Amino acid sequence: MAIRAVNNCSFFRPSPSLSSVPHFFSTYRRLPTVIRFHPPSSYYACCYTQTRSIKSLFETVMEELKAKRKRRKKIVVTVNASASSNAELLNEVLTEDRLVKRLLQKGLLLEFKKDSDRILLAVAQRPDGKKNWIVSDQNGVSSSIKLQQVTYIVPGISNFDQADIAGFLQKAQDNMDPSLLEFAWSELLEKNKTVTVEEMAEMMFGSVEPLESYSAHLLLSKDEVYFTVLETKGSRCVYGPRSSEQVEELIRRKAAKETAVKEFQEFIKLLGSAKSMPSQDKPPKSSWKDGEKIWSRIESLEAYAIDAYISDEQRETAEMILKQMGLAKTTSSAVKLLIDIGYFPVHVNLDLLKLKIPTVHSEKIISAAQSLLSDSSDPDEDNRKNLTNMKVYAIDVDEADELDDALSATKLQDGRINIWIHVADATRYVQPGSIVDREAMRRGTSVFLPTATYPMFPENLAMGAMSLRQGELCNAVTVSVVLHDDGSIAECSVFNSVIKPTYMLTYESASELLYLNLEEEVELRTLYEAAKLRLNWRRQQGAIETATLETRIKVSNPEDPEPSIKLYVENQADPAMRLVSEMMILCGEAIATFGSLNNIPLPYRGQPQSDIDLSEFAHLPEGPVRSFALVKIMRAAEIDFSKPARHGVLGIPGYVQFTSPIRRYLDLLAHYQIKAFLRGDPPPFTPGGLEGIGAGAHEKFREVKKLCNSSLRYWILEYLRRQPKGRRYRALVLNFFKGRLAALLLVEVGFQATYWVSEGTRIGDVILVKVEETYPRDDIIYLKEVA
């Protein structure tokens, strides 16, 4: 070997004893940062033909080495706290020299990140612009990738055949023995050394051939326990062994993770098993609560189904379940899965779950209600008028459980009509601030759905002692009103009473009695006469008529896949319905008048409609068509808690809802205020206090009303879905939206839908349609017009 001196062109040939010198140069790039050179003693005994001394040559060589070291790039390695024990390893290694950057060129076998879930092998084909490369992956698909996507270039391969990728990958995976990593980790930790992929291949397989190198890369890149990446250059990495403490902790975590994965897979199998069972054999809903982890996952799935998850963890758990079950990550998929396993009934009311409407009363509330029933004292006993000899009619729907109003009437000697509206005295049992009152306030209203009733008060109160029951002595607050001949209020009073309801009538039976005009039911006839007087008077005061069809549905056994559905369509202009609604409006006006005269803060409801010119709607047919047009332009009702405000829609100077204290908390608030006045006590609530409580109760009422409307539409659609496909329905054209797109009222079911009607159809026309398809869950109906 010839060595060139730096300062002249002389060459020399060392003696055989200098064999260590070539080794020094050959290993120079792998020396530590601090280099100490100790030449052998024979080196100084060499003979030279040149005049330069051995010392001069040695100094020249050392100067060159020193200059090269100065030209080296300084390596600064920052190691995080968890890998601080490995910091010394880097200080002993020239990492830069070991991470030689490999350039991408045609024919190289490389690994790249396709997306967040996939890493593929591919062969480089050609550049794609200045920064990208076209590669053909293991699936035969060509892609344009960025260099940043390359995770490893397999060394030692220059022209790899794409067809051999699958076989190469399989052989590499066959080589992956995790126990080799543990062996390598133990050796390297003991020697305090780092390692590149190729050095790891040499250590584990005794070879740095392409297959062994890629096998080592797979082991290191998938390892989560023994090694950590200390330095990276492009797709090349240097790995360092973790400390024993870290490895022990990671092994513990890995075992816990594997246990969790196993439990999760068992849960997925459980879902699959329940899903495949017949409906009658599916596990009951309560069984999913037996195990804490199972219940937690079901809760996550339920929260996802109603779009009400409370954390990212819940959402991720639900999406992972759906993915494992082969379902899309959507709320509808979650709903269907919960139905398929029997957790949800087929006709689950999702809106009820979303609004978190309480469907049962706690044992604490039920117990408190029972205590109230056990107390026989009546604070108003001495001030109650005995009206038990009076004929009293309670008229409501046939399935009503909470009966909180009833009616009486008679004619005075001067021919005027005296009407008594008897309202259940809920305050006989419940007082402001009590535990039962606070629960009623939280609920805001009773919930009446086609499938069930969820009362504001516990059933033993709401459907028992508080309700007006036929033939029993019942406590009431009675509003007495005397009408002028024109239907306006001549005088009114409010007092505590005790009554004995004579009849409990449905609207149908009350209408039938009115039609029969029986002499023995003259009081009912007087009530109807008063209702007509009131309606005429209100119309003269500018009342806006909005009577239309009203649909009621009763669903038996709603948990069954095919429950029984009974549908009723009632015309609000029906005599009995008209009678009751007029008496309720009369009561509301009387209470507003009474409250105003006595300066009682109440939830006075007003609705200004001074900008509506009824003559503009005279061309529209009376009934649903005109009502539809008027409702669209009406302004929202407003509540004033200090004084009455005109209710333009009803055509009265003031209005307070008072007739449903068992069902609506706002009505109960009015009772608290009126009852305090009757006892001679100051009202329990100031206008401000009343407003704070009333606003919350009103918002609850609005939520429940929306729920009831959506539930009614669902069951009407389900009813239509079950009808014979060829059945025809009369559809009343209410209005047009755009072009021939019309709002229709299906008269037989009282259901509004939209449809593109034929040319020449006008508002008020009745056309025949049939139902093509309905999707109750999505509130969708497809109609088809028939001749």
C-alpha positions in Angstrom: 0.0 0.0 0.0 1.3 3.5 -0.8 0.8 6.4 1.5 1.1 10.0 0.1 2.6 12.7 2.3 0.5 15.8 2.5 3.3 18.4 2.0 5.2 16.9 -0.9 4.8 14.2 -3.5 7.1 11.6 -1.9 5.9 8.1 -1.5 7.1 5.4 0.8 6.4 1.7 1.4 6.3 0.5 5.0 7.9 -2.6 6.3 5.8 -5.7 7.1 5.7 -4.7 10.8 3.4 -1.8 9.8 0.4 -4.1 9.0 -1.6 -2.3 11.6 -1.5 1.0 9.7 -3.6 -0.1 6.7 -6.2 -1.5 9.3 -6.2 1.9 10.9 -7.2 3.6 7.7 -9.7 1.0 6.7 -11.5 1.4 10.0 -11.0 5.1 10.3 -14.7 6.0 9.6 -15.8 3.8 12.4 -13.5 5.2 15.1 -14.8 7.0 18.1 -14.7 10.8 18.2 -11.5 10.8 20.3 -8.7 9.1 18.4 -5.4 8.2 20.0 -2.7 6.9 17.6 0.2 4.8 19.0 2.5 3.7 16.2 4.7 0.6 16.8 8.4 1.1 17.8 9.5 -0.5 14.6 7.9 2.4 12.7 10.7 4.7 13.9 13.4 2.3 12.7 12.4 2.4 9.0 14.8 3.5 6.4 13.9 6.4 4.1 15.4 7.6 0.8 13.9 11.0 1.4 15.4 13.7 3.7 12.2 14.2 5.7 12.2 12.6 9.1 9.7 10.0 10.4 8.5 12.5 12.9 7.6 15.0 10.2 5.5 12.4 8.3 3.7 11.3 11.5 2.9 14.9 12.3 1.6 15.4 8.8 -0.8 12.4 9.0 -2.1 13.5 12.4 -2.7 17.0 11.1 -4.8 15.6 8.2 -6.8 13.5 10.6 -7.3 16.5 12.9 -8.4 18.6 9.9 -10.9 15.9 8.8 -12.3 15.8 12.3 -12.8 19.5 12.3 -14.7 19.3 9.0 -17.1 16.8 10.5 -20.5 17.9 11.2 -21.2 18.1 14.9 -23.8 15.6 16.1 -26.2 16.8 18.7 -28.6 14.2 20.0 -31.5 15.1 22.1 -33.0 12.2 24.0 -36.3 12.5 25.8 -36.7 11.6 29.5 -37.9 8.1 28.8 -34.7 7.3 26.8 -32.2 9.3 28.9 -30.4 6.2 29.9 -29.4 5.7 26.2 -27.8 9.2 25.8 -24.3 7.9 26.3 -24.7 5.4 23.5 -24.9 8.1 20.9 -21.8 9.9 22.3 -19.8 6.9 21.5 -21.0 6.5 17.9 -20.6 8.6 14.8 -24.3 8.2 13.9 -24.0 10.3 10.8 -21.5 7.9 9.3 -23.8 4.9 9.9 -26.8 6.6 8.3 -25.7 7.0 4.7 -28.6 8.4 2.8 -29.9 6.2 0.0 -31.0 7.7 -3.2 -34.2 6.5 -4.9 -33.7 4.9 -8.3 -35.4 2.6 -10.7 -35.7 -1.0 -9.7 -35.2 -0.5 -5.9 -37.5 -2.4 -3.5 -39.0 0.0 -1.0 -41.6 0.2 1.7 -43.9 3.1 1.8 -46.9 4.5 3.8 -50.0 4.3 1.6 -52.3 5.9 4.1 -52.8 5.9 7.9 -53.7 2.2 8.0 -51.6 0.6 5.2 -47.8 0.2 4.7 -46.9 -1.5 1.4 -43.9 -2.9 -0.5 -43.3 -1.5 -4.0 -40.7 -1.3 -6.8 -39.5 2.2 -7.9 -40.4 2.7 -11.5 -39.6 6.3 -12.6 -39.6 9.9 -11.3 -42.9 11.8 -11.4 -42.0 15.4 -11.6 -39.3 16.9 -9.4 -40.4 15.4 -6.0 -42.5 12.3 -6.6 -41.8 8.8 -7.8 -44.1 6.3 -9.6 -44.0 2.9 -7.8 -45.8 -0.4 -8.3 -46.9 -1.9 -5.1 -47.4 -5.5 -4.0 -51.0 -5.4 -5.3 -49.9 -4.4 -8.8 -51.2 -0.9 -8.4 -49.1 2.1 -9.5 -49.0 5.1 -7.3 -47.3 8.5 -7.3 -45.6 8.9 -3.9 -43.6 11.6 -2.1 -40.2 10.7 -0.7 -41.5 11.4 2.8 -43.8 8.4 2.4 -40.8 6.0 2.0 -40.3 4.2 5.3 -37.4 1.8 4.2 -35.3 1.0 1.1 -34.2 -2.6 1.1 -30.4 -2.7 0.6 -28.6 -4.9 -1.9 -31.3 -4.8 -4.6 -30.9 -3.0 -7.8 -33.5 -4.4 -10.2 -36.3 -6.1 -8.3 -39.2 -7.8 -10.2 -42.6 -6.6 -9.1 -44.0 -10.1 -9.5 -41.7 -11.3 -6.7 -42.9 -8.9 -4.0 -45.5 -11.2 -2.5 -43.1 -14.1 -2.1 -40.4 -11.8 -0.7 -42.8 -10.3 1.8 -44.0 -13.8 2.9 -40.4 -15.0 3.4 -39.6 -11.9 5.4 -42.6 -12.4 7.6 -41.7 -16.0 8.2 -38.3 -14.8 9.5 -39.9 -12.6 12.1 -39.2 -14.3 15.4 -39.9 -11.8 18.3 -37.7 -13.8 20.6 -34.7 -12.6 18.5 -35.4 -9.0 19.5 -35.3 -9.9 23.1 -31.9 -11.6 22.6 -30.5 -8.7 20.7 -31.9 -6.2 23.3 -30.2 -8.1 26.1 -26.8 -8.1 24.3 -26.9 -4.5 23.2 -28.1 -3.2 26.6 -25.2 -5.1 28.3 -22.7 -3.6 25.9 -24.3 -0.2 25.9 -24.5 -0.1 22.1 -26.9 1.2 19.4 -27.7 -0.6 16.1 -28.8 0.1 12.6 -31.2 -2.2 10.7 -28.4 -3.9 8.8 -26.3 -4.4 12.0 -29.4 -5.9 13.6 -29.7 -8.3 10.6 -26.1 -9.3 11.0 -26.6 -9.8 14.7 -29.9 -11.8 14.5 -29.5 -13.7 11.2 -25.7 -13.6 10.6 -26.4 -11.9 7.2 -27.1 -8.5 5.7 -28.7 -9.9 2.6 -31.9 -8.1 1.4 -34.3 -10.6 2.9 -32.6 -10.6 6.3 -32.3 -6.8 6.4 -36.0 -6.4 5.6 -36.9 -9.0 8.2 -34.9 -7.0 10.8 -36.6 -3.8 9.7 -40.0 -5.4 10.1 -39.1 -6.6 13.6 -37.8 -3.2 14.7 -40.5 -1.1 13.1 -43.3 -3.2 14.7 -41.5 -3.4 18.1 -43.1 -1.5 20.9 -41.1 -2.9 23.8 -37.4 -3.4 23.4 -36.0 -0.7 21.1 -36.6 3.0 20.4 -35.5 5.2 17.5 -32.6 7.5 18.4 -31.7 9.0 15.1 -33.3 9.2 11.6 -32.1 10.2 8.2 -34.7 9.8 5.5 -35.8 6.1 5.7 -32.7 5.1 7.8 -32.8 4.8 11.5 -30.5 4.0 14.5 -32.2 2.1 17.3 -31.2 2.0 20.9 -32.2 -0.5 23.6 -34.7 0.7 26.2 -33.8 0.4 29.9 -34.8 -2.7 31.9 -37.4 -0.7 33.8 -39.0 0.7 30.6 -39.1 -2.8 29.1 -40.8 -4.3 32.1 -43.4 -1.5 32.1 -44.1 -1.9 28.4 -44.4 -5.6 28.6 -47.0 -5.1 31.4 -48.9 -2.6 29.2 -48.7 -4.9 26.2 -50.1 -7.8 28.2 -53.0 -5.5 29.4 -53.6 -4.4 25.9 -53.7 -8.0 24.6 -56.2 -8.8 27.4 -58.3 -5.9 26.4 -58.2 -6.9 22.7 -59.2 -10.4 23.6 -62.1 -9.1 25.7 -63.2 -6.8 22.9 -63.2 -9.7 20.4 -65.3 -11.7 22.8 -67.7 -8.8 23.0 -67.9 -8.6 19.2 -68.7 -12.4 19.2 -71.4 -11.8 21.8 -73.0 -9.1 19.5 -72.8 -11.4 16.6 -74.4 -14.2 18.5 -77.3 -12.0 19.7 -77.8 -10.6 16.3 -78.3 -14.0 14.7 -80.9 -15.1 17.3 -84.6 -15.1 16.5 -86.5 -12.1 18.0 -88.0 -14.1 20.8 -84.7 -15.6 21.9 -82.6 -12.4 22.0 -81.1 -11.5 25.4 -83.2 -9.0 27.5 -82.0 -5.4 27.7 -81.1 -5.9 31.4 -78.6 -8.7 30.6 -76.3 -6.2 28.8 -75.8 -4.4 32.2 -74.4 -7.5 33.9 -70.8 -6.8 33.1 -69.2 -3.4 33.7 -67.1 -3.5 30.5 -69.9 -4.8 28.4 -72.3 -2.2 29.7 -69.7 0.5 29.1 -69.5 -0.5 25.4 -73.2 -0.7 25.0 -73.6 2.8 26.6 -71.0 4.1 24.1 -73.0 2.5 21.2 -76.3 4.0 22.5 -74.8 7.4 22.9 -73.4 7.3 19.4 -76.8 6.1 18.1 -78.6 9.2 19.4 -75.6 11.5 18.7 -75.1 12.3 22.4 -71.7 10.9 23.2 -70.0 12.7 26.0 -66.3 12.1 25.1 -64.0 11.2 22.3 -63.4 7.9 24.0 -67.2 7.0 23.7 -67.2 8.0 20.1 -64.1 6.0 19.3 -65.4 2.9 21.1 -68.6 3.0 19.2 -66.9 3.5 15.8 -64.5 0.6 16.6 -67.5 -1.7 17.4 -69.2 -0.7 14.2 -66.1 -1.3 12.2 -65.5 -4.8 13.7 -69.2 -5.6 12.9 -68.6 -4.6 9.3 -71.0 -1.6 9.6 -70.6 2.0 8.5 -69.7 4.6 11.1 -73.1 6.2 11.2 -75.8 6.8 13.8 -78.3 4.8 11.7 -75.9 1.8 11.7 -75.6 2.0 15.5 -79.4 2.1 15.9 -79.8 -0.9 13.6 -77.2 -2.9 15.5 -78.8 -2.1 18.8 -82.2 -3.2 17.4 -80.6 -6.4 15.9 -79.2 -7.5 19.2 -82.5 -6.8 21.0 -81.3 -3.9 23.1 -83.5 -1.4 21.3 -87.1 -2.4 20.4 -87.8 -2.2 16.7 -89.8 1.0 17.2 -87.4 2.7 19.7 -88.2 6.4 20.2 -84.8 8.0 19.6 -86.1 11.6 20.3 -87.3 10.4 23.7 -83.7 9.2 24.4 -82.1 12.3 22.9 -84.1 14.7 25.1 -83.4 12.5 28.2 -87.1 12.6 29.1 -87.5 10.8 32.5 -90.0 8.0 32.0 -90.2 6.8 35.6 -90.2 8.4 39.1 -87.6 7.5 41.6 -88.5 5.5 44.7 -87.7 8.6 46.7 -90.3 10.7 44.8 -92.9 7.9 44.9 -92.4 7.5 48.7 -92.8 11.3 49.2 -96.0 11.3 47.2 -97.3 8.4 49.3 -96.6 10.4 52.4 -98.7 13.3 51.0 -101.6 10.9 50.4 -101.3 9.7 54.0 -101.8 13.2 55.3 -105.6 13.6 55.4 -105.6 17.3 56.4 -106.9 19.9 54.0 -105.7 23.5 54.7 -108.7 24.8 52.8 -111.4 22.6 54.2 -113.2 25.4 56.0 -113.3 27.6 52.9 -114.6 25.1 50.3 -118.0 25.5 48.8 -120.0 22.3 48.6 -121.0 21.8 45.0 -121.7 18.1 45.2 -125.4 18.5 44.3 -124.4 20.1 40.9 -124.3 18.0 37.7 -120.7 17.9 36.6 -119.4 16.8 33.2 -115.8 15.7 32.6 -115.1 15.4 28.9 -111.8 14.1 27.5 -110.3 11.5 25.2 -111.1 8.0 26.0 -107.6 7.0 27.1 -107.1 10.0 29.4 -105.6 9.0 32.8 -105.2 12.5 34.3 -108.6 14.2 34.6 -108.0 17.7 35.8 -111.1 19.7 34.6 -114.9 19.4 34.5 -117.8 21.6 33.6 -121.2 22.6 35.0 -123.8 25.2 33.7 -127.2 26.6 34.5 -129.4 29.4 33.4 -130.2 32.2 35.8 -133.6 33.7 36.2 -132.7 36.7 33.9 -131.8 34.2 31.1 -128.0 34.6 31.4 -125.8 31.6 31.6 -123.7 30.7 34.7 -120.8 28.4 33.9 -118.6 26.7 36.4 -115.2 25.4 35.3 -113.9 23.0 38.0 -110.2 22.4 38.0 -108.4 19.7 40.1 -106.9 21.3 43.2 -103.3 20.0 42.9 -102.1 22.3 45.7 -104.2 20.3 48.1 -101.3 17.9 48.1 -98.2 19.7 46.8 -96.7 23.0 47.9 -93.9 25.2 46.3 -90.4 24.0 47.1 -91.4 20.5 48.2 -89.5 17.5 46.8 -92.6 16.5 44.7 -92.9 20.1 43.4 -89.2 20.3 42.5 -89.5 17.0 40.5 -92.6 18.4 38.7 -90.7 21.6 37.9 -87.8 19.5 36.5 -90.2 17.7 34.1 -92.2 20.7 33.2 -95.1 18.7 31.8 -96.6 15.3 31.4 -95.7 13.5 28.2 -98.4 11.9 26.1 -97.1 9.6 23.4 -98.9 7.1 21.3 -97.0 4.4 23.2 -97.1 5.6 26.8 -97.9 8.4 29.2 -95.1 9.8 31.5 -96.9 11.9 34.1 -95.4 15.0 35.7 -96.4 13.7 39.1 -96.1 10.2 40.4 -99.1 8.0 39.3 -100.5 7.6 42.8 -101.0 11.4 42.8 -101.6 12.3 39.1 -104.0 9.5 38.3 -105.3 9.0 41.8 -106.0 11.6 44.5 -105.4 14.7 42.3 -107.7 13.6 39.4 -111.4 14.3 39.2 -112.9 10.8 39.6 -116.5 10.0 38.7 -118.8 9.5 41.7 -116.2 10.5 44.2 -115.7 13.6 46.4 -113.0 15.7 44.8 -111.2 18.9 45.8 -111.3 21.6 43.1 -110.7 25.2 42.4 -113.9 26.5 40.7 -114.0 29.4 38.3 -117.6 30.8 38.1 -118.5 32.9 35.1 -121.7 34.7 34.2 -122.0 35.6 30.5 -123.8 38.6 28.9 -126.2 37.8 26.2 -123.5 38.5 23.6 -121.0 36.0 25.2 -118.8 38.4 27.0 -118.0 38.0 30.7 -120.4 39.8 33.0 -118.9 38.6 36.3 -116.5 36.0 37.5 -115.2 34.6 40.8 -112.7 32.0 41.9 -113.1 29.8 45.0 -112.2 26.5 46.6 -114.8 23.8 46.2 -115.6 20.1 46.6 -117.5 18.4 43.7 -118.7 15.0 42.8 -118.3 14.4 39.0 -121.5 13.0 37.5 -120.2 11.9 34.1 -116.9 10.9 32.5 -117.5 11.4 28.8 -115.4 10.9 25.7 -115.7 13.5 23.0 -117.6 11.0 20.9 -120.2 10.2 23.6 -120.6 13.9 24.5 -121.3 14.7 20.9 -123.8 11.9 20.7 -125.6 13.3 23.8 -125.7 16.7 22.2 -127.1 15.2 19.0 -129.8 13.4 21.0 -130.8 16.6 22.8 -132.1 14.7 25.8 -134.2 16.6 28.3 -132.4 15.1 31.2 -129.1 16.5 29.9 -130.2 20.1 29.7 -127.1 21.2 31.5 -124.9 19.8 28.7 -127.1 21.6 26.2 -126.6 24.9 28.1 -122.9 24.4 28.0 -123.0 24.0 24.2 -125.1 27.1 23.9 -122.6 29.1 26.0 -119.8 27.7 23.8 -121.5 29.1 20.6 -122.0 32.5 22.3 -118.4 32.6 23.2 -117.2 31.6 19.8 -119.3 34.3 18.1 -118.2 37.0 20.6 -114.5 36.1 20.1 -114.8 36.2 16.3 -116.2 39.7 16.7 -113.2 40.6 18.7 -110.9 39.5 15.9 -110.2 35.8 16.9 -108.5 33.8 14.2 -110.1 30.4 13.5 -107.5 27.6 13.3 -109.6 24.5 13.8 -108.4 21.6 11.7 -108.2 17.8 11.9 -106.4 16.3 14.9 -105.0 12.8 14.9 -104.6 10.6 17.9 -102.9 7.2 17.9 -102.9 4.5 20.5 -100.2 1.8 20.3 -100.6 -1.4 22.2 -97.5 -3.5 23.1 -95.0 -1.0 21.5 -92.1 -3.3 22.4 -93.4 -5.9 19.9 -92.0 -5.7 16.3 -95.6 -5.5 15.0 -97.6 -3.7 17.7 -101.3 -3.0 17.4 -102.1 0.6 16.2 -105.4 2.4 16.6 -105.8 5.7 14.7 -108.5 8.3 15.4 -109.0 11.5 13.4 -111.0 14.2 15.1 -112.4 17.4 13.7 -111.7 20.2 16.1 -115.0 21.8 14.9 -116.8 18.8 16.4 -119.5 20.0 18.9 -118.0 18.4 22.0 -114.5 19.4 21.1 -115.7 22.9 20.4 -117.6 23.0 23.7 -114.5 22.0 25.7 -112.1 24.3 24.0 -114.4 27.3 24.4 -114.8 26.6 28.1 -111.0 26.3 28.6 -110.5 29.7 26.8 -113.3 31.2 29.0 -111.5 29.9 32.1 -108.2 31.4 30.9 -109.8 34.8 30.3 -111.6 34.7 33.7 -108.3 33.9 35.6 -106.5 36.7 33.7 -109.3 39.1 34.7 -109.3 38.0 38.3 -105.5 38.2 38.5 -105.5 41.7 37.0 -108.2 43.0 39.3 -106.3 41.7 42.4 -102.7 42.5 41.2 -101.6 38.8 41.2 -98.4 38.0 39.3 -99.4 35.2 36.9 -98.1 33.7 33.6 -100.2 36.0 31.4 -100.1 34.7 27.8 -100.5 37.1 24.9 -100.3 36.9 21.2 -100.4 40.2 19.2 -101.9 39.7 15.7 -102.8 43.3 14.8 -101.1 43.0 11.4 -103.3 40.1 10.1 -106.1 41.2 7.8 -108.6 38.3 7.7 -110.3 39.6 4.6 -107.2 38.7 2.6 -108.0 35.0 3.4 -111.7 35.1 2.7 -111.2 33.5 -0.7 -109.8 30.3 0.9 -112.2 27.5 2.0 -112.9 27.5 5.8 -111.3 24.8 7.8 -107.9 23.2 7.2 -107.0 25.2 4.1 -107.6 28.6 5.7 -106.1 27.5 9.0 -102.9 26.4 7.2 -102.5 29.8 5.6 -103.1 31.7 8.8 -100.9 29.6 11.1 -97.9 30.3 8.7 -98.1 34.1 9.4 -98.9 34.0 13.1 -96.5 35.5 15.6 -95.3 33.5 18.5 -97.1 33.8 21.9 -95.5 35.9 24.6 -95.7 35.6 28.4 -95.8 38.5 30.8 -95.7 37.7 34.5 -97.0 41.1 35.7 -100.1 42.0 33.8 -102.4 40.6 31.1 -101.6 41.2 27.4 -104.1 40.9 24.6 -104.3 37.5 22.9 -105.2 38.4 19.4 -105.5 34.9 18.0 -108.1 34.0 20.7 -109.7 37.4 20.5 -109.7 38.1 24.3 -108.1 40.8 26.5 -106.0 38.4 28.6 -105.3 34.7 29.0 -103.8 32.4 31.7 -103.5 28.7 31.3 -105.1 27.3 34.4 -107.0 24.1 33.6 -104.2 21.5 33.6 -102.3 21.8 36.9 -101.6 18.0 37.0 -100.2 18.1 33.4 -98.4 21.4 33.0 -96.2 23.1 35.5 -97.0 26.6 34.3 -100.7 25.9 35.2 -99.5 24.7 38.6 -97.6 28.0 39.1 -100.9 29.9 38.4 -102.6 27.7 41.0 -99.9 28.5 43.6 -100.5 32.2 43.1 -104.3 32.1 43.1 -104.6 29.8 46.1 -102.3 32.0 48.2 -104.6 35.0 47.4 -107.7 33.0 48.4 -106.1 32.1 51.7 -105.2 35.8 52.3 -101.4 35.1 52.0 -99.0 37.0 49.8 -98.2 35.2 46.5 -95.3 32.8 46.8 -93.6 34.2 43.7 -92.8 37.8 42.6 -93.1 38.6 38.9 -89.3 38.1 38.6 -89.3 34.8 40.5 -92.2 33.6 38.5 -90.5 34.5 35.2 -87.3 32.6 36.2 -89.2 29.4 37.0 -91.8 29.8 34.2 -89.2 30.3 31.5 -87.6 26.9 32.3 -91.0 25.2 32.4 -92.1 26.8 29.1 -88.9 25.6 27.4 -89.5 22.0 28.7 -93.1 22.2 27.4 -91.8 23.2 23.9 -89.3 20.3 23.9 -92.0 17.8 24.8 -94.4 19.2 22.3 -91.8 18.7 19.5 -91.3 15.2 20.8 -95.0 14.4 20.7 -95.3 15.7 17.2 -92.4 13.7 15.9 -93.7 10.5 17.7 -97.2 11.0 16.2 -95.8 11.4 12.7 -93.7 8.3 13.1 -96.7 6.1 14.1 -98.9 7.6 11.3 -96.2 6.6 8.8 -95.9 3.2 10.4 -99.7 2.8 10.2 -99.6 3.8 6.5 -96.8 1.4 5.8 -99.0 -1.5 7.0 -102.0 -0.6 4.8 -102.8 -2.4 1.6 -100.7 -1.0 -1.3 -103.7 -0.2 -3.4 -105.6 1.8 -0.8 -106.5 5.3 -1.9 -106.6 8.4 0.3 -108.3 11.7 -0.2 -105.7 14.5 -0.2 -106.7 18.1 0.4 -104.5 20.7 -1.4 -103.5 23.2 1.4 -101.0 25.3 -0.5 -98.2 25.4 -3.1 -94.6 25.8 -2.3 -92.9 26.0 -5.7 -94.3 25.1 -9.1 -96.6 22.2 -8.6 -95.1 21.1 -5.3 -98.1 21.2 -2.9 -98.8 20.7 0.8 -101.4 18.0 1.1 -103.5 16.9 4.0 -104.4 13.2 3.9 -107.9 13.5 5.3 -108.4 9.9 6.4 -105.3 10.0 8.6 -104.9 13.7 9.4 -101.3 13.7 8.0 -99.5 16.5 6.1 -97.2 15.6 3.2 -95.8 17.2 0.1 -96.3 16.0 -3.5 -95.9 17.3 -7.1 -99.6 17.4 -8.2 -100.8 17.4 -11.7 -101.3 20.5 -13.8 -104.6 22.3 -13.2 -104.9 21.3 -9.5 -105.8 24.3 -7.3 -105.7 25.1 -3.5 -108.8 23.5 -1.9 -109.0 20.7 -4.4 -109.2 17.1 -3.2 -107.2 14.6 -5.2 -106.8 10.8 -4.8 -103.4 9.4 -3.9 -101.9 6.1 -2.9 -98.9 5.5 -0.7 -96.0 4.0 -2.6 -93.4 3.7 0.2 -93.0 5.0 3.8 -89.9 5.2 5.9 -91.0 6.1 9.5 -87.5 6.3 10.9 -86.5 8.9 8.3 -89.9 10.7 8.2 -90.2 10.0 4.5 -93.4 9.2 2.5 -93.7 8.6 -1.3 -97.1 9.3 -2.8 -98.6 8.7 -6.2 -101.6 10.5 -7.6 -104.3 8.2 -9.1 -107.2 9.0 -11.4 
